[in-house]
Amino acid sequence: MTTLTDPPKESFRLSMLLNDTRYRSLTLQAIAAILLALAIVYLGNNLIQNLRAAGLNFSYGFLGDPSNYDINQTLIEYTSRSSHLRAAIVGILNTLLVAFLACVTATIFGVIAGVLRLSPNWLVRKLMAFYVEIFRNIPVLIWIIIIFTIMTASMPAPSAFRGDDPASTMLLGSFAFTNRGVYIPAPVWGAGSLVVLGVFVLSILGVFAYRRYATKLLYQTGKLLPMLWPSVVILLLPTILVYFLMGSPIGLEYPELKGFNFGGGIKIGAPLIALWFALSIYTGAFIAENVRAGIQAVSKGQTEAAAALGLRPGRIMNLVVLPQALRVIIPPLISQYLNITKNSSLAIAVGYADVTATLGGITLNQTGRAIECVLLLMLFYLTISLVISAFMNVYNNATKLKER
C-alpha cells in the first residue's frame, strides 16, 4: 500500500531572485527603484555643489521674510508685512478655491451638454454640438481674457451705484455687479451657528441616505418612491427648526457703497469670476464628450427594457443609463479635473493671485530663489494632482463592474 505525500518545499536560494518567475519581477522593480533613487541623489548633490561653487546656497529661509506686496483677494488674513510663506499659503488657497469651483461647475455643464447632445430634438442637439466644438477648440487662455475684458468693459463702476440709474441698482438690494467684481451678502456667525451648520450637514447626509434607500428599494422590489419633495423636506425642515430654536444665530452683512467702492459683504473679484467661468465652460466641453461617449457605450437594449417596464425617460437616464455610463465616464473625468487644476496657473493673465502668481511670480522675482520656488510649485501641483487622482480612483473602483 502506498501513500501520497506533498513534495518537500524547496528552500529559498539567491539565484531564485532572477531564475524564478515568482521573484524575478519584484527583483527587477527593486533594482530599478534603487537606480532611480541613486540618480536623484546624484543630481541633487550635483545641483547643491554647483550652487555653492557659484556662491549660492540652497535655503528656504526667505519664506520667513516680509513679502512687501499686496494680494487683491484672500481667504485668510494677509497684509504686505506678512511673510512670503503666508503669501504662498494665500496663493495655494486661491488655487484650490478656483479649482474646486471650476470642477463643480464644469461637471454640471458637461453632464447637461453631454446628455443634450443625444437629445432627439434637432435644434437642442446642434446647439450643444456648437457649444462643444467652439469652446474646446479655442485655447482656454483666450477665453479667460475674453470673459475678463467683457466683464470689466460692460459692467458699471461701483461709483455708478450712487445715482438713480436703474441699470446700476443692486439686484434684490443685496447683490452688486460691477467691473471690479460681484459683491454679495456675507454671513455673520453668532452663538449657536455651529449647531445649525452641524444639523445642515447631517441633513445633507440624510438626503443621500434616503436617495440611496429609494434607489435600492426600486432595484429590489420595483417600488418607486418620490425623490424631490422628501429630499427638500429632509434638507430644509430640520435646519429651519434648529435655526429658529437657536434664536436665528446666522445673519447677513449686506454690501454698502462707501466712497468710491463697496464695503461689507463678500467681494468676488472679476479675475476670479473670469478664471472660474472660463475654466468651467472650456473643460465642460470636454466632459460633455466624455458623458456622450459613456452614454453611448450603454447597450440600447437597457433603455428599451427600462421603457418596457414603464419608466419615464428621466428615470431611465438617472437610474439605468448614467449609473452604467459612469464606468466609462469616470477615468477620463479624472484627467479633466487634473487639467482644471493645472490650467488655473493661467490666472496670472488676469491678475488673480494663485500660487503661481505669488510663489512662482512675485516672491521668486523679489528673492531670486528660482530653484527653491519652482521646486515648491512642482511639489504643490504634484501633491494636489495625486490627491485628486486618489479620491477619484476610489470612486471609480466603487462604480466599476463587480465580477462574481
Backbone torsions as a table, in degrees:
resi	resn	phi	psi	omega
1	MET	NA	131.2	-178.7
2	THR	-113.0	151.9	177.3
3	THR	-121.0	146.2	177.7
4	LEU	-95.0	129.5	178.3
5	THR	-126.7	154.4	176.8
6	ASP	-66.7	141.5	177.8
7	PRO	-65.5	148.6	-179.7
8	PRO	-63.2	140.3	179.5
9	LYS	-70.8	135.9	-179.4
10	GLU	-76.0	133.5	179.6
11	SER	-71.5	150.0	-177.8
12	PHE	-73.7	135.5	176.1
13	ARG	-128.5	151.7	-178.7
14	LEU	-61.6	-31.8	-180.0
15	SER	-63.8	-20.7	-179.8
16	MET	-69.0	-20.2	179.0
17	LEU	-61.0	-28.4	179.2
18	LEU	-110.8	-29.7	-175.3
19	ASN	-89.4	-26.8	-177.2
20	ASP	-93.3	126.3	-178.6
21	THR	-64.9	-19.8	178.5
22	ARG	-68.6	-27.6	-175.4
23	TYR	-114.8	-14.3	-171.1
24	ARG	-62.2	-45.8	-177.4
25	SER	-64.2	-39.1	177.3
26	LEU	-64.7	-38.3	179.3
27	THR	-64.1	-46.2	-179.9
28	LEU	-63.7	-39.0	177.9
29	GLN	-65.3	-39.5	178.5
30	ALA	-65.2	-40.8	178.9
31	ILE	-64.4	-42.9	179.4
32	ALA	-63.9	-39.8	178.9
33	ALA	-65.4	-40.2	179.0
34	ILE	-65.0	-44.2	179.5
35	LEU	-63.3	-40.3	178.5
36	LEU	-64.7	-42.8	178.7
37	ALA	-62.6	-41.7	178.5
38	LEU	-64.0	-38.8	179.1
39	ALA	-65.1	-41.5	178.9
40	ILE	-64.7	-42.7	178.6
41	VAL	-63.0	-42.0	-180.0
42	TYR	-63.5	-46.5	-178.9
43	LEU	-65.4	-41.0	178.3
44	GLY	-63.5	-43.6	178.7
45	ASN	-65.4	-38.9	178.5
46	ASN	-64.2	-39.3	178.5
47	LEU	-63.5	-46.3	-178.2
48	ILE	-64.0	-41.1	179.1
49	GLN	-64.7	-40.5	179.0
50	ASN	-66.6	-37.3	176.9
51	LEU	-65.0	-41.3	177.9
52	ARG	-64.7	-39.0	178.9
53	ALA	-64.6	-29.2	178.5
54	ALA	-89.0	5.8	179.8
55	GLY	80.3	18.7	179.8
56	LEU	-112.0	146.6	177.3
57	ASN	-118.8	143.6	-179.4
58	PHE	-87.4	108.8	-174.5
59	SER	-152.7	148.4	176.1
60	TYR	-108.5	21.0	178.6
61	GLY	-65.4	-21.9	-179.3
62	PHE	-65.5	-19.0	-178.7
63	LEU	-64.6	-21.5	178.8
64	GLY	-88.5	-7.0	-179.9
65	ASP	-78.1	154.7	177.7
66	PRO	-61.8	141.7	-176.8
67	SER	-78.2	-35.0	178.1
68	ASN	61.7	30.6	171.9
69	TYR	-148.2	153.8	-177.5
70	ASP	-95.4	156.9	175.5
71	ILE	-125.8	129.0	-170.0
72	ASN	-74.4	-27.6	-180.0
73	GLN	-135.5	121.5	-177.4
74	THR	-133.4	149.4	175.7
75	LEU	-97.9	-15.8	176.7
76	ILE	-128.5	167.0	-178.2
77	GLU	-64.9	133.9	-177.7
78	TYR	-156.6	139.0	173.1
79	THR	-133.5	172.2	179.7
80	SER	-67.1	-14.6	177.8
81	ARG	-91.1	-2.6	176.8
82	SER	-69.5	163.1	-176.0
83	SER	-77.5	164.7	174.7
84	HIS	-62.2	-32.6	178.1
85	LEU	-63.1	-43.6	179.3
86	ARG	-67.3	-36.9	176.2
87	ALA	-62.3	-39.4	177.2
88	ALA	-65.0	-39.5	178.7
89	ILE	-64.4	-40.5	176.6
90	VAL	-60.1	-44.2	178.1
91	GLY	-63.1	-39.8	178.1
92	ILE	-62.9	-45.3	179.5
93	LEU	-63.9	-38.7	177.1
94	ASN	-64.6	-39.2	177.3
95	THR	-64.1	-46.1	179.6
96	LEU	-63.5	-36.6	179.6
97	LEU	-62.5	-52.5	-176.7
98	VAL	-69.4	-32.4	178.2
99	ALA	-66.7	-43.5	179.8
100	PHE	-64.7	-47.9	-179.7
101	LEU	-61.1	-42.5	-178.0
102	ALA	-69.2	-36.1	178.2
103	CYS	-63.3	-42.7	-179.0
104	VAL	-65.7	-52.6	-176.3
105	THR	-69.9	-34.5	177.3
106	ALA	-65.2	-36.5	176.8
107	THR	-64.9	-43.0	178.9
108	ILE	-62.7	-49.2	178.5
109	PHE	-59.3	-44.5	-175.9
110	GLY	-66.0	-43.0	-179.9
111	VAL	-65.1	-45.3	-179.8
112	ILE	-63.0	-47.7	-178.7
113	ALA	-66.7	-37.9	179.6
114	GLY	-64.9	-40.5	178.1
115	VAL	-69.4	-43.0	-178.6
116	LEU	-69.9	-22.2	176.5
117	ARG	-65.3	-19.7	177.9
118	LEU	-103.3	13.1	-178.9
119	SER	-67.1	144.4	175.4
120	PRO	-70.5	-14.5	178.2
121	ASN	-76.6	120.4	-174.9
122	TRP	-62.1	-44.1	-176.7
123	LEU	-64.5	-46.2	179.4
124	VAL	-62.4	-43.9	-179.1
125	ARG	-61.2	-42.3	-179.3
126	LYS	-72.5	-35.7	176.9
127	LEU	-62.6	-42.3	178.3
128	MET	-67.8	-36.9	175.8
129	ALA	-64.0	-39.4	177.2
130	PHE	-62.4	-44.0	178.1
131	TYR	-58.9	-47.1	-177.2
132	VAL	-63.7	-47.7	-175.0
133	GLU	-68.9	-35.1	-178.8
134	ILE	-71.5	-50.2	-169.8
135	PHE	-78.8	-31.3	-177.9
136	ARG	-84.0	-13.4	-177.8
137	ASN	-101.7	5.0	174.0
138	ILE	-116.7	131.1	-176.8
139	PRO	-54.8	144.1	-176.3
140	VAL	-64.3	-29.7	178.5
141	LEU	-61.0	-38.3	179.2
142	ILE	-66.2	-40.0	177.8
143	TRP	-64.8	-37.6	177.8
144	ILE	-60.7	-47.0	-178.7
145	ILE	-67.0	-40.6	-179.4
146	ILE	-62.7	-48.5	-177.8
147	ILE	-65.0	-41.3	179.4
148	PHE	-64.8	-40.8	180.0
149	THR	-66.4	-43.6	179.5
150	ILE	-62.5	-41.9	-177.4
151	MET	-66.9	-44.9	-177.8
152	THR	-72.8	-25.4	-177.7
153	ALA	-89.7	-30.3	-173.3
154	SER	-97.5	-25.4	-178.1
155	MET	-80.8	149.2	179.4
156	PRO	-74.5	156.3	175.0
157	ALA	-73.8	157.1	178.5
158	PRO	-56.7	-33.8	-179.1
159	SER	-65.5	-20.6	180.0
160	ALA	-68.9	-18.4	-179.1
161	PHE	-78.0	-1.9	179.0
162	ARG	-78.4	-25.1	-177.1
163	GLY	-89.1	-165.9	-178.1
164	ASP	-106.5	18.5	-179.9
165	ASP	-67.9	122.1	-179.6
166	PRO	-59.8	-28.0	-179.7
167	ALA	-71.4	-14.4	-177.1
168	SER	-113.1	13.1	178.5
169	THR	-81.2	154.1	-178.6
170	MET	-75.7	140.1	178.8
171	LEU	-69.5	122.8	-178.8
172	LEU	56.8	19.0	-179.7
173	GLY	70.9	10.2	-173.8
174	SER	-132.2	-21.4	-174.2
175	PHE	-119.9	128.3	179.9
176	ALA	-118.7	122.2	179.1
177	PHE	-104.0	110.4	-176.1
178	THR	-126.0	173.6	177.9
179	ASN	-75.3	-6.3	175.1
180	ARG	-96.5	-13.3	-178.6
181	GLY	144.8	-170.3	-179.3
182	VAL	-111.2	131.7	179.0
183	TYR	-107.6	126.4	-177.2
184	ILE	-128.1	160.7	177.6
185	PRO	-62.6	146.8	179.1
186	ALA	-108.8	138.5	178.1
187	PRO	-70.5	143.5	176.0
188	VAL	-114.7	116.4	-172.8
189	TRP	-91.4	123.4	176.4
190	GLY	-109.7	-173.8	179.0
191	ALA	-64.8	128.7	-177.9
192	GLY	97.3	-0.1	-179.2
193	SER	-64.5	-38.3	-179.0
194	LEU	-63.8	-34.4	178.2
195	VAL	-64.3	-45.2	179.6
196	VAL	-62.9	-44.2	179.3
197	LEU	-63.8	-38.9	178.0
198	GLY	-62.3	-42.7	178.0
199	VAL	-65.1	-37.5	178.7
200	PHE	-64.3	-42.2	178.0
201	VAL	-63.3	-43.8	177.5
202	LEU	-63.0	-34.3	177.4
203	SER	-65.3	-39.7	177.1
204	ILE	-62.0	-44.9	177.7
205	LEU	-62.7	-35.5	177.5
206	GLY	-64.6	-37.2	177.2
207	VAL	-63.4	-45.5	178.6
208	PHE	-62.1	-40.6	-179.9
209	ALA	-64.3	-42.7	179.7
210	TYR	-64.2	-45.2	-179.1
211	ARG	-65.6	-35.1	176.8
212	ARG	-66.5	-42.5	178.8
213	TYR	-64.3	-43.5	-179.5
214	ALA	-63.0	-40.1	179.1
215	THR	-66.9	-43.5	179.1
216	LYS	-63.1	-41.2	178.5
217	LEU	-64.0	-38.4	178.8
218	LEU	-63.9	-43.5	-179.1
219	TYR	-67.3	-34.2	-174.9
220	GLN	-85.5	-39.6	-173.8
221	THR	-118.3	-15.5	-176.5
222	GLY	82.4	3.7	179.3
223	LYS	-80.8	127.0	-175.7
224	LEU	-100.5	114.8	177.6
225	LEU	-95.6	148.2	175.7
226	PRO	-65.4	146.3	-176.3
227	MET	-108.6	-43.2	-168.4
228	LEU	-69.4	-61.5	-172.3
229	TRP	-68.0	-35.9	174.8
230	PRO	-63.7	-35.9	178.7
231	SER	-65.1	-41.4	178.8
232	VAL	-64.4	-42.7	-179.8
233	VAL	-64.5	-45.8	-179.5
234	ILE	-63.3	-36.1	-176.6
235	LEU	-75.5	-43.7	-169.5
236	LEU	-98.2	-38.3	-172.1
237	LEU	-60.1	-51.4	179.7
238	PRO	-62.5	-38.8	-178.6
239	THR	-65.7	-43.6	-180.0
240	ILE	-65.0	-42.3	179.6
241	LEU	-61.7	-47.0	-180.0
242	VAL	-66.4	-35.3	-179.9
243	TYR	-59.7	-46.4	-179.0
244	PHE	-76.7	-32.8	177.4
245	LEU	-65.5	-31.6	179.4
246	MET	-85.3	4.7	177.5
247	GLY	82.2	32.8	178.8
248	SER	51.7	65.5	-174.3
249	PRO	-76.3	-14.0	-177.4
250	ILE	-106.9	120.2	177.6
251	GLY	-115.1	-173.8	-179.2
252	LEU	-129.6	138.1	173.5
253	GLU	-106.9	115.6	-174.3
254	TYR	-89.1	145.2	176.8
255	PRO	-69.6	139.9	179.6
256	GLU	-132.7	142.3	178.9
257	LEU	-73.1	120.6	179.5
258	LYS	-129.5	107.6	-177.4
259	GLY	73.5	-123.9	-178.1
260	PHE	-101.9	8.8	-179.0
261	ASN	-150.1	169.5	179.0
262	PHE	-86.2	145.6	174.1
263	GLY	-123.3	154.0	-176.6
264	GLY	78.7	169.9	-179.5
265	GLY	70.8	-164.3	179.7
266	ILE	-118.9	132.0	177.3
267	LYS	-100.4	123.9	171.9
268	ILE	-103.5	102.8	-171.8
269	GLY	-63.7	153.8	178.6
270	ALA	-58.7	-40.1	176.8
271	PRO	-60.3	-41.1	178.5
272	LEU	-63.7	-43.7	-179.5
273	ILE	-63.5	-44.7	-179.2
274	ALA	-62.6	-45.7	-179.7
275	LEU	-65.7	-45.7	-178.9
276	TRP	-59.8	-51.0	-176.2
277	PHE	-68.0	-39.8	-179.1
278	ALA	-64.9	-45.8	178.0
279	LEU	-62.2	-35.5	-176.8
280	SER	-68.9	-50.6	-176.0
281	ILE	-73.3	-30.2	178.7
282	TYR	-69.9	-53.3	-178.5
283	THR	-71.1	-30.2	177.4
284	GLY	-59.6	-31.5	177.8
285	ALA	-65.5	-38.4	177.5
286	PHE	-70.8	-40.8	178.9
287	ILE	-63.7	-35.1	178.4
288	ALA	-59.2	-41.3	177.7
289	GLU	-68.1	-35.9	175.8
290	ASN	-63.8	-41.9	179.4
291	VAL	-65.7	-43.3	179.1
292	ARG	-61.2	-43.1	179.3
293	ALA	-65.0	-39.0	179.3
294	GLY	-65.4	-40.9	179.4
295	ILE	-66.6	-41.9	-179.7
296	GLN	-70.4	-18.5	177.2
297	ALA	-75.5	-17.0	177.4
298	VAL	-79.4	133.4	-177.9
299	SER	-58.8	138.7	179.2
300	LYS	-63.1	-26.1	178.4
301	GLY	-62.5	-27.7	177.2
302	GLN	-64.0	-44.1	178.8
303	THR	-65.7	-42.8	-179.1
304	GLU	-65.4	-38.6	179.2
305	ALA	-66.8	-41.2	178.6
306	ALA	-65.4	-38.8	178.2
307	ALA	-66.6	-35.0	178.3
308	ALA	-65.7	-25.8	177.3
309	LEU	-81.7	-4.4	176.5
310	GLY	95.5	10.5	179.0
311	LEU	-74.7	142.3	176.7
312	ARG	-73.4	159.1	-178.2
313	PRO	-55.8	-40.2	178.7
314	GLY	-62.8	-41.7	177.7
315	ARG	-66.4	-37.9	179.0
316	ILE	-61.3	-43.8	-179.5
317	MET	-66.1	-43.8	-175.1
318	ASN	-76.2	-35.2	-171.8
319	LEU	-102.9	-22.0	-174.9
320	VAL	-115.2	-52.3	-170.9
321	VAL	-78.7	-55.9	-174.7
322	LEU	-61.0	-41.9	177.8
323	PRO	-57.8	-35.2	177.3
324	GLN	-79.3	-32.6	-180.0
325	ALA	-69.3	-24.8	-178.7
326	LEU	-58.9	-29.3	179.8
327	ARG	-63.9	-27.2	177.5
328	VAL	-93.8	-30.2	-173.7
329	ILE	-77.6	-41.4	-169.6
330	ILE	-59.7	-48.8	-177.4
331	PRO	-55.2	-50.8	176.9
332	PRO	-70.0	-23.4	178.1
333	LEU	-65.4	-33.3	177.0
334	ILE	-59.4	-43.8	179.8
335	SER	-63.7	-36.5	179.2
336	GLN	-67.4	-38.3	175.9
337	TYR	-64.4	-39.4	177.2
338	LEU	-65.4	-38.3	178.6
339	ASN	-64.8	-38.2	177.6
340	ILE	-61.2	-45.9	-178.7
341	THR	-61.4	-43.1	-178.2
342	LYS	-76.5	-35.3	178.2
343	ASN	-69.4	-17.6	177.0
344	SER	-63.6	-16.0	177.0
345	SER	-66.8	-11.5	175.7
346	LEU	-76.4	1.5	-177.9
347	ALA	-59.4	-25.2	-178.0
348	ILE	-62.7	-20.2	-179.1
349	ALA	-67.1	-26.1	-179.5
350	VAL	-117.3	12.1	174.6
351	GLY	81.5	19.6	176.2
352	TYR	-85.5	127.6	-171.1
353	ALA	-84.9	78.0	172.2
354	ASP	-87.3	-173.0	-175.5
355	VAL	-67.8	-29.8	177.4
356	THR	-68.8	-36.3	179.8
357	ALA	-74.4	-34.6	-177.7
358	THR	-85.3	-68.3	-176.7
359	LEU	-69.6	-43.6	-177.5
360	GLY	-89.5	0.1	-179.7
361	GLY	-120.7	-83.7	-173.7
362	ILE	-66.9	-46.7	179.9
363	THR	-60.8	-43.1	179.3
364	LEU	-61.6	-43.4	-178.2
365	ASN	-69.5	-36.3	-179.0
366	GLN	-72.4	-39.8	-174.1
367	THR	-94.4	-23.0	-175.9
368	GLY	73.7	9.8	-179.7
369	ARG	-89.2	71.3	-174.8
370	ALA	-67.0	-45.9	-176.0
371	ILE	-65.6	-45.1	-178.9
372	GLU	-62.9	-44.4	-178.6
373	CYS	-66.5	-42.4	-179.5
374	VAL	-65.8	-39.5	177.9
375	LEU	-63.3	-40.2	176.8
376	LEU	-65.0	-40.5	177.3
377	LEU	-61.7	-45.5	179.1
378	MET	-60.9	-41.8	-180.0
379	LEU	-63.9	-41.0	-179.7
380	PHE	-64.2	-51.6	-177.6
381	TYR	-65.5	-35.3	176.6
382	LEU	-65.1	-44.0	-178.5
383	THR	-64.3	-49.0	-177.0
384	ILE	-66.3	-34.0	177.7
385	SER	-67.2	-41.7	178.8
386	LEU	-66.6	-36.6	178.5
387	VAL	-65.3	-45.6	178.1
388	ILE	-60.7	-44.6	179.7
389	SER	-62.2	-40.1	-178.7
390	ALA	-63.9	-47.4	-179.2
391	PHE	-64.8	-42.7	-178.9
392	MET	-70.1	-31.9	177.2
393	ASN	-68.7	-34.7	174.7
394	VAL	-61.9	-44.9	178.2
395	TYR	-66.2	-37.0	178.7
396	ASN	-63.3	-41.1	178.4
397	ASN	-66.2	-30.1	179.4
398	ALA	-74.1	-25.7	-176.9
399	THR	-99.3	-12.7	-176.7
400	LYS	-71.5	162.3	-176.7
401	LEU	-67.0	126.8	179.9
402	LYS	-94.1	122.7	177.2
403	GLU	-86.0	141.9	-179.6
404	ARG	-86.2	NA	NA
